[in-house]
């Protein structure tokens, strides 16, 4: 071997931990939050120096969770409607392919697990369980991607999925979206159970594009309609 692999250093490890911790924190915030973050206070709360924190911030900025403004500071990123729509269009393409691939591998036990995710929800009451249903929604899409057995597709989808978690609950609360999503999820499961690749892919794509259409047409002041100027 004529080359040396550099050792893993503690700052890099701390940067990874800071990245994961901050990402989960940002995802949990209300989607209209676009406050300024104070590096010094964050570093103190995390119990780390500002060097690994800045590495984490740069990663989160590259992924769209934060924005760094020269001479102004670091801000929580509030995405525009156009950006949300772009994310949804890409997600529709990726997850439709995942559903198509999943048909090759899905088992009866997998179908049972997918149905179990929505067992406690009903179209007549799901609007009163938005928080719980949003979590079930995440579980369903994660499992659907996993069933594709396509590691590259899963990797590409992970960041998109995390970004959508920042706005999912907001969209679920209005316009009957939770009821529609429940029905659509169950229809996707039916298509997977029927081992119909075209139908599964089509239903998954239309499910996500339906949300895109709802976002595009809505006049409700969602976070993407708000100013991000501090």
C-alpha atoms as an extended CHARMM CRD file, in Angstrom:
* protein
*
       230  EXT
         1         1  UNK       CA              0.0000000000        0.0000000000        0.0000000000  PROA      1               0.0000000000
         2         2  UNK       CA              1.6130000000        3.2530000000       -1.1090000000  PROA      2               0.0000000000
         3         3  UNK       CA             -0.8600000000        5.6230000000        0.5020000000  PROA      3               0.0000000000
         4         4  UNK       CA             -2.0400000000        6.3200000000        4.0320000000  PROA      4               0.0000000000
         5         5  UNK       CA             -5.6280000000        6.7340000000        5.1110000000  PROA      5               0.0000000000
         6         6  UNK       CA             -5.8690000000        9.7130000000        7.4740000000  PROA      6               0.0000000000
         7         7  UNK       CA             -7.1820000000        8.9530000000       10.9730000000  PROA      7               0.0000000000
         8         8  UNK       CA            -10.6440000000        9.9970000000       12.0180000000  PROA      8               0.0000000000
         9         9  UNK       CA            -10.2150000000       13.0910000000       14.1530000000  PROA      9               0.0000000000
        10        10  UNK       CA            -12.3850000000       14.1450000000       17.0580000000  PROA      10              0.0000000000
        11        11  UNK       CA            -13.4860000000       17.4580000000       15.4540000000  PROA      11              0.0000000000
        12        12  UNK       CA            -14.8470000000       15.5660000000       12.4250000000  PROA      12              0.0000000000
        13        13  UNK       CA            -16.7890000000       13.2560000000       14.7450000000  PROA      13              0.0000000000
        14        14  UNK       CA            -18.1290000000       16.2250000000       16.6810000000  PROA      14              0.0000000000
        15        15  UNK       CA            -19.0950000000       17.9160000000       13.4310000000  PROA      15              0.0000000000
        16        16  UNK       CA            -21.1300000000       14.8640000000       12.4470000000  PROA      16              0.0000000000
        17        17  UNK       CA            -22.8650000000       14.8020000000       15.8290000000  PROA      17              0.0000000000
        18        18  UNK       CA            -23.5500000000       18.5300000000       15.6340000000  PROA      18              0.0000000000
        19        19  UNK       CA            -24.9440000000       18.0900000000       12.1130000000  PROA      19              0.0000000000
        20        20  UNK       CA            -27.3410000000       15.3230000000       13.1510000000  PROA      20              0.0000000000
        21        21  UNK       CA            -28.4520000000       17.1240000000       16.3160000000  PROA      21              0.0000000000
        22        22  UNK       CA            -29.0520000000       20.4410000000       14.5550000000  PROA      22              0.0000000000
        23        23  UNK       CA            -30.8380000000       18.7830000000       11.6510000000  PROA      23              0.0000000000
        24        24  UNK       CA            -33.3330000000       17.0540000000       13.9430000000  PROA      24              0.0000000000
        25        25  UNK       CA            -33.8300000000       20.3210000000       15.8110000000  PROA      25              0.0000000000
        26        26  UNK       CA            -34.5040000000       22.2560000000       12.6070000000  PROA      26              0.0000000000
        27        27  UNK       CA            -36.9370000000       19.6400000000       11.3010000000  PROA      27              0.0000000000
        28        28  UNK       CA            -38.9120000000       19.8320000000       14.5550000000  PROA      28              0.0000000000
        29        29  UNK       CA            -39.4260000000       23.5950000000       14.3170000000  PROA      29              0.0000000000
        30        30  UNK       CA            -42.5610000000       25.2210000000       12.8990000000  PROA      30              0.0000000000
        31        31  UNK       CA            -42.0050000000       25.5990000000        9.1390000000  PROA      31              0.0000000000
        32        32  UNK       CA            -42.3880000000       29.3830000000        9.2330000000  PROA      32              0.0000000000
        33        33  UNK       CA            -39.4290000000       29.8300000000       11.5450000000  PROA      33              0.0000000000
        34        34  UNK       CA            -36.6190000000       31.8170000000        9.9350000000  PROA      34              0.0000000000
        35        35  UNK       CA            -34.8150000000       33.1900000000       12.9600000000  PROA      35              0.0000000000
        36        36  UNK       CA            -31.1400000000       34.0150000000       13.1670000000  PROA      36              0.0000000000
        37        37  UNK       CA            -28.9370000000       31.4590000000       14.9250000000  PROA      37              0.0000000000
        38        38  UNK       CA            -26.1820000000       32.6470000000       17.2410000000  PROA      38              0.0000000000
        39        39  UNK       CA            -23.0810000000       30.5010000000       16.7580000000  PROA      39              0.0000000000
        40        40  UNK       CA            -21.6340000000       31.2210000000       20.1870000000  PROA      40              0.0000000000
        41        41  UNK       CA            -24.8550000000       30.2630000000       21.9780000000  PROA      41              0.0000000000
        42        42  UNK       CA            -25.2940000000       27.1550000000       19.8200000000  PROA      42              0.0000000000
        43        43  UNK       CA            -21.7450000000       25.9870000000       20.4830000000  PROA      43              0.0000000000
        44        44  UNK       CA            -22.3020000000       26.4250000000       24.2250000000  PROA      44              0.0000000000
        45        45  UNK       CA            -25.6070000000       24.5250000000       24.1490000000  PROA      45              0.0000000000
        46        46  UNK       CA            -24.0390000000       21.6740000000       22.1720000000  PROA      46              0.0000000000
        47        47  UNK       CA            -20.9450000000       21.6340000000       24.3630000000  PROA      47              0.0000000000
        48        48  UNK       CA            -18.5310000000       21.9240000000       21.4350000000  PROA      48              0.0000000000
        49        49  UNK       CA            -16.2130000000       24.5080000000       19.9190000000  PROA      49              0.0000000000
        50        50  UNK       CA            -17.2560000000       26.6930000000       17.0090000000  PROA      50              0.0000000000
        51        51  UNK       CA            -15.0480000000       24.8090000000       14.5080000000  PROA      51              0.0000000000
        52        52  UNK       CA            -17.1150000000       21.5830000000       14.3250000000  PROA      52              0.0000000000
        53        53  UNK       CA            -20.2800000000       23.6780000000       14.6190000000  PROA      53              0.0000000000
        54        54  UNK       CA            -19.3250000000       25.6770000000       11.5230000000  PROA      54              0.0000000000
        55        55  UNK       CA            -18.7070000000       22.4380000000        9.6010000000  PROA      55              0.0000000000
        56        56  UNK       CA            -22.1920000000       21.2720000000       10.5480000000  PROA      56              0.0000000000
        57        57  UNK       CA            -23.6820000000       24.6250000000        9.5540000000  PROA      57              0.0000000000
        58        58  UNK       CA            -22.0380000000       24.4840000000        6.1330000000  PROA      58              0.0000000000
        59        59  UNK       CA            -23.4970000000       21.0100000000        5.4970000000  PROA      59              0.0000000000
        60        60  UNK       CA            -26.9590000000       22.1140000000        6.5810000000  PROA      60              0.0000000000
        61        61  UNK       CA            -26.7100000000       25.2170000000        4.4040000000  PROA      61              0.0000000000
        62        62  UNK       CA            -25.7240000000       23.0840000000        1.3940000000  PROA      62              0.0000000000
        63        63  UNK       CA            -28.7900000000       20.9070000000        2.0230000000  PROA      63              0.0000000000
        64        64  UNK       CA            -31.0990000000       23.9230000000        2.2700000000  PROA      64              0.0000000000
        65        65  UNK       CA            -31.9220000000       23.8420000000        5.9740000000  PROA      65              0.0000000000
        66        66  UNK       CA            -29.9180000000       26.9650000000        6.8010000000  PROA      66              0.0000000000
        67        67  UNK       CA            -28.6890000000       29.9740000000        4.8700000000  PROA      67              0.0000000000
        68        68  UNK       CA            -25.4630000000       31.8350000000        5.5890000000  PROA      68              0.0000000000
        69        69  UNK       CA            -25.4910000000       35.5390000000        4.8010000000  PROA      69              0.0000000000
        70        70  UNK       CA            -22.0980000000       37.3120000000        4.7330000000  PROA      70              0.0000000000
        71        71  UNK       CA            -21.7390000000       39.8750000000        7.5230000000  PROA      71              0.0000000000
        72        72  UNK       CA            -25.2580000000       39.0680000000        8.7580000000  PROA      72              0.0000000000
        73        73  UNK       CA            -25.0640000000       35.5660000000       10.1580000000  PROA      73              0.0000000000
        74        74  UNK       CA            -26.8040000000       32.1940000000        9.9440000000  PROA      74              0.0000000000
        75        75  UNK       CA            -30.5640000000       31.9370000000        9.4910000000  PROA      75              0.0000000000
        76        76  UNK       CA            -33.0790000000       29.1200000000        9.4640000000  PROA      76              0.0000000000
        77        77  UNK       CA            -34.0930000000       28.7580000000        5.8390000000  PROA      77              0.0000000000
        78        78  UNK       CA            -37.7420000000       29.3030000000        4.9670000000  PROA      78              0.0000000000
        79        79  UNK       CA            -38.2140000000       27.8810000000        1.4790000000  PROA      79              0.0000000000
        80        80  UNK       CA            -40.2140000000       29.6320000000       -1.2280000000  PROA      80              0.0000000000
        81        81  UNK       CA            -43.2560000000       28.0460000000       -2.8360000000  PROA      81              0.0000000000
        82        82  UNK       CA            -41.2200000000       27.4970000000       -6.0040000000  PROA      82              0.0000000000
        83        83  UNK       CA            -38.5480000000       25.5910000000       -4.0790000000  PROA      83              0.0000000000
        84        84  UNK       CA            -41.1570000000       23.4160000000       -2.3550000000  PROA      84              0.0000000000
        85        85  UNK       CA            -42.7190000000       22.5920000000       -5.7280000000  PROA      85              0.0000000000
        86        86  UNK       CA            -39.3350000000       21.6420000000       -7.1830000000  PROA      86              0.0000000000
        87        87  UNK       CA            -38.7270000000       19.3100000000       -4.2490000000  PROA      87              0.0000000000
        88        88  UNK       CA            -42.1310000000       17.6950000000       -4.7380000000  PROA      88              0.0000000000
        89        89  UNK       CA            -41.5950000000       17.1580000000       -8.4830000000  PROA      89              0.0000000000
        90        90  UNK       CA            -38.2780000000       15.4280000000       -7.8530000000  PROA      90              0.0000000000
        91        91  UNK       CA            -39.7550000000       13.4110000000       -5.0060000000  PROA      91              0.0000000000
        92        92  UNK       CA            -42.6430000000       12.2690000000       -7.2110000000  PROA      92              0.0000000000
        93        93  UNK       CA            -40.2200000000       10.9070000000       -9.8050000000  PROA      93              0.0000000000
        94        94  UNK       CA            -37.9750000000        9.1570000000       -7.2750000000  PROA      94              0.0000000000
        95        95  UNK       CA            -40.7160000000        7.5830000000       -5.1800000000  PROA      95              0.0000000000
        96        96  UNK       CA            -42.6970000000        6.4700000000       -8.2270000000  PROA      96              0.0000000000
        97        97  UNK       CA            -39.6290000000        4.5290000000       -9.3260000000  PROA      97              0.0000000000
        98        98  UNK       CA            -39.2320000000        3.1650000000       -5.8030000000  PROA      98              0.0000000000
        99        99  UNK       CA            -42.8110000000        1.8660000000       -5.8950000000  PROA      99              0.0000000000
       100       100  UNK       CA            -42.2020000000        0.2740000000       -9.2940000000  PROA      100             0.0000000000
       101       101  UNK       CA            -39.0880000000       -1.4950000000       -8.0110000000  PROA      101             0.0000000000
       102       102  UNK       CA            -40.7700000000       -2.4950000000       -4.7540000000  PROA      102             0.0000000000
       103       103  UNK       CA            -43.2600000000       -4.6580000000       -6.6720000000  PROA      103             0.0000000000
       104       104  UNK       CA            -40.3690000000       -7.0090000000       -7.4930000000  PROA      104             0.0000000000
       105       105  UNK       CA            -39.5520000000       -7.6740000000       -3.8500000000  PROA      105             0.0000000000
       106       106  UNK       CA            -42.6060000000       -6.9350000000       -1.6940000000  PROA      106             0.0000000000
       107       107  UNK       CA            -43.8700000000       -9.8440000000        0.4100000000  PROA      107             0.0000000000
       108       108  UNK       CA            -47.1610000000      -10.4910000000        2.1730000000  PROA      108             0.0000000000
       109       109  UNK       CA            -45.4470000000       -9.6150000000        5.4490000000  PROA      109             0.0000000000
       110       110  UNK       CA            -44.3520000000       -6.2770000000        3.9650000000  PROA      110             0.0000000000
       111       111  UNK       CA            -47.9320000000       -5.5340000000        2.9170000000  PROA      111             0.0000000000
       112       112  UNK       CA            -49.0580000000       -6.3420000000        6.4330000000  PROA      112             0.0000000000
       113       113  UNK       CA            -46.5130000000       -3.9140000000        7.8900000000  PROA      113             0.0000000000
       114       114  UNK       CA            -47.6110000000       -1.1490000000        5.5160000000  PROA      114             0.0000000000
       115       115  UNK       CA            -51.2550000000       -1.6410000000        6.4610000000  PROA      115             0.0000000000
       116       116  UNK       CA            -50.3510000000       -1.7270000000       10.1460000000  PROA      116             0.0000000000
       117       117  UNK       CA            -48.9300000000        1.8110000000        9.8410000000  PROA      117             0.0000000000
       118       118  UNK       CA            -52.4240000000        3.1700000000        9.1000000000  PROA      118             0.0000000000
       119       119  UNK       CA            -54.4220000000        0.7400000000       11.2280000000  PROA      119             0.0000000000
       120       120  UNK       CA            -55.3520000000        3.3570000000       13.8390000000  PROA      120             0.0000000000
       121       121  UNK       CA            -56.6030000000        5.9520000000       11.3180000000  PROA      121             0.0000000000
       122       122  UNK       CA            -59.9690000000        6.4240000000        9.6780000000  PROA      122             0.0000000000
       123       123  UNK       CA            -61.0460000000        8.9900000000        7.0840000000  PROA      123             0.0000000000
       124       124  UNK       CA            -63.7290000000       10.2930000000        9.4550000000  PROA      124             0.0000000000
       125       125  UNK       CA            -61.3070000000       11.0690000000       12.2820000000  PROA      125             0.0000000000
       126       126  UNK       CA            -57.8290000000       11.4550000000       10.7540000000  PROA      126             0.0000000000
       127       127  UNK       CA            -58.1420000000       15.2560000000       10.6830000000  PROA      127             0.0000000000
       128       128  UNK       CA            -58.0580000000       15.1350000000       14.4910000000  PROA      128             0.0000000000
       129       129  UNK       CA            -54.8390000000       13.1010000000       14.4870000000  PROA      129             0.0000000000
       130       130  UNK       CA            -52.6710000000       15.2310000000       12.2270000000  PROA      130             0.0000000000
       131       131  UNK       CA            -49.4950000000       14.9590000000       14.3170000000  PROA      131             0.0000000000
       132       132  UNK       CA            -49.7370000000       11.1690000000       14.5840000000  PROA      132             0.0000000000
       133       133  UNK       CA            -50.7190000000       10.7820000000       10.9490000000  PROA      133             0.0000000000
       134       134  UNK       CA            -47.7880000000       12.8940000000        9.8170000000  PROA      134             0.0000000000
       135       135  UNK       CA            -45.4220000000       10.4860000000       11.6010000000  PROA      135             0.0000000000
       136       136  UNK       CA            -47.2240000000        7.5190000000       10.0300000000  PROA      136             0.0000000000
       137       137  UNK       CA            -46.8290000000        9.2240000000        6.6450000000  PROA      137             0.0000000000
       138       138  UNK       CA            -43.0620000000        9.4120000000        7.1510000000  PROA      138             0.0000000000
       139       139  UNK       CA            -42.9240000000        5.7360000000        8.1690000000  PROA      139             0.0000000000
       140       140  UNK       CA            -44.9020000000        4.6950000000        5.0870000000  PROA      140             0.0000000000
       141       141  UNK       CA            -42.6760000000        6.5340000000        2.6320000000  PROA      141             0.0000000000
       142       142  UNK       CA            -39.5050000000        5.3270000000        4.3480000000  PROA      142             0.0000000000
       143       143  UNK       CA            -40.7260000000        1.7250000000        4.1560000000  PROA      143             0.0000000000
       144       144  UNK       CA            -41.7780000000        2.1350000000        0.5180000000  PROA      144             0.0000000000
       145       145  UNK       CA            -38.3050000000        3.3920000000       -0.3580000000  PROA      145             0.0000000000
       146       146  UNK       CA            -36.6870000000        0.5670000000        1.6110000000  PROA      146             0.0000000000
       147       147  UNK       CA            -38.7260000000       -2.0040000000       -0.3290000000  PROA      147             0.0000000000
       148       148  UNK       CA            -37.1820000000       -0.7710000000       -3.5830000000  PROA      148             0.0000000000
       149       149  UNK       CA            -33.8250000000       -2.2280000000       -2.4660000000  PROA      149             0.0000000000
       150       150  UNK       CA            -32.1460000000        0.5180000000       -4.4940000000  PROA      150             0.0000000000
       151       151  UNK       CA            -29.5170000000        2.1020000000       -2.2510000000  PROA      151             0.0000000000
       152       152  UNK       CA            -28.7650000000        5.0270000000       -4.5490000000  PROA      152             0.0000000000
       153       153  UNK       CA            -32.4400000000        5.9310000000       -4.8750000000  PROA      153             0.0000000000
       154       154  UNK       CA            -32.8700000000        5.7230000000       -1.0970000000  PROA      154             0.0000000000
       155       155  UNK       CA            -29.8550000000        7.9790000000       -0.6020000000  PROA      155             0.0000000000
       156       156  UNK       CA            -31.1130000000       10.5890000000       -3.0670000000  PROA      156             0.0000000000
       157       157  UNK       CA            -34.5500000000       10.5650000000       -1.4520000000  PROA      157             0.0000000000
       158       158  UNK       CA            -33.4000000000       10.9350000000        2.1540000000  PROA      158             0.0000000000
       159       159  UNK       CA            -32.5520000000       14.6460000000        2.0210000000  PROA      159             0.0000000000
       160       160  UNK       CA            -35.7320000000       15.4440000000        0.1000000000  PROA      160             0.0000000000
       161       161  UNK       CA            -37.7820000000       13.5400000000        2.6690000000  PROA      161             0.0000000000
       162       162  UNK       CA            -36.1970000000       15.4630000000        5.5440000000  PROA      162             0.0000000000
       163       163  UNK       CA            -36.8940000000       18.7960000000        3.8820000000  PROA      163             0.0000000000
       164       164  UNK       CA            -40.5300000000       17.8870000000        3.3600000000  PROA      164             0.0000000000
       165       165  UNK       CA            -40.9210000000       17.0650000000        7.0450000000  PROA      165             0.0000000000
       166       166  UNK       CA            -40.5870000000       20.8000000000        7.6600000000  PROA      166             0.0000000000
       167       167  UNK       CA            -43.8250000000       21.5600000000        5.8050000000  PROA      167             0.0000000000
       168       168  UNK       CA            -45.8300000000       18.2990000000        5.9610000000  PROA      168             0.0000000000
       169       169  UNK       CA            -47.8420000000       19.0600000000        9.0870000000  PROA      169             0.0000000000
       170       170  UNK       CA            -48.7210000000       22.5180000000        7.7700000000  PROA      170             0.0000000000
       171       171  UNK       CA            -50.2590000000       21.0420000000        4.5980000000  PROA      171             0.0000000000
       172       172  UNK       CA            -51.9720000000       18.2260000000        6.5010000000  PROA      172             0.0000000000
       173       173  UNK       CA            -54.0220000000       20.6210000000        8.5850000000  PROA      173             0.0000000000
       174       174  UNK       CA            -56.0850000000       22.1300000000        5.7800000000  PROA      174             0.0000000000
       175       175  UNK       CA            -58.1300000000       21.3350000000        2.7060000000  PROA      175             0.0000000000
       176       176  UNK       CA            -58.8470000000       17.7080000000        3.6160000000  PROA      176             0.0000000000
       177       177  UNK       CA            -55.2440000000       16.7560000000        2.8310000000  PROA      177             0.0000000000
       178       178  UNK       CA            -55.0350000000       14.2190000000        5.6660000000  PROA      178             0.0000000000
       179       179  UNK       CA            -58.1820000000       12.4200000000        4.4990000000  PROA      179             0.0000000000
       180       180  UNK       CA            -57.0080000000       12.3850000000        0.8980000000  PROA      180             0.0000000000
       181       181  UNK       CA            -53.5230000000       11.2020000000        1.8700000000  PROA      181             0.0000000000
       182       182  UNK       CA            -54.9070000000        8.3190000000        3.9230000000  PROA      182             0.0000000000
       183       183  UNK       CA            -57.0290000000        7.0860000000        1.0160000000  PROA      183             0.0000000000
       184       184  UNK       CA            -54.1440000000        7.4900000000       -1.4260000000  PROA      184             0.0000000000
       185       185  UNK       CA            -51.7220000000        5.5900000000        0.8150000000  PROA      185             0.0000000000
       186       186  UNK       CA            -54.1240000000        2.6670000000        1.0900000000  PROA      186             0.0000000000
       187       187  UNK       CA            -54.5750000000        2.6610000000       -2.6960000000  PROA      187             0.0000000000
       188       188  UNK       CA            -50.8030000000        2.4950000000       -3.1630000000  PROA      188             0.0000000000
       189       189  UNK       CA            -50.6570000000       -0.4800000000       -0.7900000000  PROA      189             0.0000000000
       190       190  UNK       CA            -53.4270000000       -2.1800000000       -2.7970000000  PROA      190             0.0000000000
       191       191  UNK       CA            -51.3860000000       -1.7340000000       -5.9810000000  PROA      191             0.0000000000
       192       192  UNK       CA            -48.2780000000       -3.1650000000       -4.3210000000  PROA      192             0.0000000000
       193       193  UNK       CA            -50.2810000000       -6.1180000000       -3.0390000000  PROA      193             0.0000000000
       194       194  UNK       CA            -51.5760000000       -6.7090000000       -6.5750000000  PROA      194             0.0000000000
       195       195  UNK       CA            -47.9360000000       -6.7080000000       -7.7780000000  PROA      195             0.0000000000
       196       196  UNK       CA            -48.9060000000       -4.1430000000      -10.4320000000  PROA      196             0.0000000000
       197       197  UNK       CA            -45.7760000000       -2.0670000000      -11.0820000000  PROA      197             0.0000000000
       198       198  UNK       CA            -47.4190000000        0.4580000000      -13.4140000000  PROA      198             0.0000000000
       199       199  UNK       CA            -50.3240000000        1.0290000000      -11.0290000000  PROA      199             0.0000000000
       200       200  UNK       CA            -48.1010000000        1.3200000000       -7.9410000000  PROA      200             0.0000000000
       201       201  UNK       CA            -45.7770000000        3.7960000000       -9.6520000000  PROA      201             0.0000000000
       202       202  UNK       CA            -48.6820000000        5.8080000000      -11.0480000000  PROA      202             0.0000000000
       203       203  UNK       CA            -50.4960000000        6.0400000000       -7.7370000000  PROA      203             0.0000000000
       204       204  UNK       CA            -47.3680000000        7.0520000000       -5.8690000000  PROA      204             0.0000000000
       205       205  UNK       CA            -46.5650000000        9.7210000000       -8.4640000000  PROA      205             0.0000000000
       206       206  UNK       CA            -50.1160000000       11.1150000000       -8.4660000000  PROA      206             0.0000000000
       207       207  UNK       CA            -50.1870000000       11.0930000000       -4.6690000000  PROA      207             0.0000000000
       208       208  UNK       CA            -47.1450000000       13.3680000000       -4.4740000000  PROA      208             0.0000000000
       209       209  UNK       CA            -48.0860000000       15.5050000000       -7.4720000000  PROA      209             0.0000000000
       210       210  UNK       CA            -51.4940000000       16.0180000000       -5.8740000000  PROA      210             0.0000000000
       211       211  UNK       CA            -49.7440000000       17.6830000000       -2.9510000000  PROA      211             0.0000000000
       212       212  UNK       CA            -47.7280000000       19.7980000000       -5.3870000000  PROA      212             0.0000000000
       213       213  UNK       CA            -50.9190000000       20.9500000000       -7.0840000000  PROA      213             0.0000000000
       214       214  UNK       CA            -52.4720000000       21.7720000000       -3.7310000000  PROA      214             0.0000000000
       215       215  UNK       CA            -49.4360000000       23.8340000000       -2.7050000000  PROA      215             0.0000000000
       216       216  UNK       CA            -49.3500000000       25.6460000000       -6.0550000000  PROA      216             0.0000000000
       217       217  UNK       CA            -53.0200000000       26.6240000000       -6.0040000000  PROA      217             0.0000000000
       218       218  UNK       CA            -53.3530000000       27.4330000000       -2.3290000000  PROA      218             0.0000000000
       219       219  UNK       CA            -53.7160000000       31.0390000000       -1.2070000000  PROA      219             0.0000000000
       220       220  UNK       CA            -53.3360000000       30.1540000000        2.4670000000  PROA      220             0.0000000000
       221       221  UNK       CA            -50.3340000000       32.0130000000        3.9610000000  PROA      221             0.0000000000
       222       222  UNK       CA            -48.0730000000       29.0200000000        4.3810000000  PROA      222             0.0000000000
       223       223  UNK       CA            -44.4680000000       29.6370000000        5.4000000000  PROA      223             0.0000000000
       224       224  UNK       CA            -43.3070000000       29.6740000000        1.7720000000  PROA      224             0.0000000000
       225       225  UNK       CA            -45.5090000000       32.7190000000        1.1860000000  PROA      225             0.0000000000
       226       226  UNK       CA            -43.8680000000       34.6400000000        4.0210000000  PROA      226             0.0000000000
       227       227  UNK       CA            -40.8940000000       36.9460000000        3.8150000000  PROA      227             0.0000000000
       228       228  UNK       CA            -37.5400000000       35.5250000000        4.8410000000  PROA      228             0.0000000000
       229       229  UNK       CA            -36.0460000000       38.9720000000        5.3280000000  PROA      229             0.0000000000
       230       230  UNK       CA            -35.0890000000       39.4360000000        8.9770000000  PROA      230             0.0000000000
